[in-house]
Amino acid sequence: MRRRTVTAGNLEELLQATAPAQASEQAAAEPAAAPPPRREDHGLRTEFEFELPRGYVDDEGTVHRHGTMRLATARDELRPQIDLRVKENPAYLSVVLLSQVITRLGSITDVHAGVVERMYATDVAFLQDFYRRVNSEGHTRAAVTCPHCEGGFEVDLSGGRLGES
């Protein structure tokens, strides 16, 4: 924006030049408004579904096996460092971290550290590996070898049934 010095002589001229135009004149003078720019989908996957090997059993006895984990942010990885439970017991770091990135577990949408604490060790180990794969490697596939024929192939750890593609 440019500054102008206003004197009594050019005040009227300035007011006329900056006066709002009539609505009809303004509509005719303005080009049609451009639509807002479209956000492009860059194909970044931020949530990954999983199926726990055993499942979390809640207070009512319901087993929850299917869930969703989102990508971790820097804040997610830094926040546990100041948690008193982690300072007292560094092994608790994974419990706090997993509770922040698991967005859903069956019908449970409020997954907190207490939920992760009550999971079976097999499921916590699965989630730790799943977290590492999603956040480090960007996918949920793992290379495996058949113990019978020694053939190699990939499996998706996100919970697909064996034999399904």
Secondary structure, DSSP 8 states (H G I E B T S, - for coil): -------TTTHHHHHHHHS---HHHHHHHS----------------EEEEEEEEEEE-TTS-EEEEEEEE---HHHHHGGGG-HHHHH-GGGHHHHHHHHHEEEETTB----HHHHHTS-HHHHHHHHHHHHIIIIISS-EEEEE-TTT--EEEEETTT--TT--
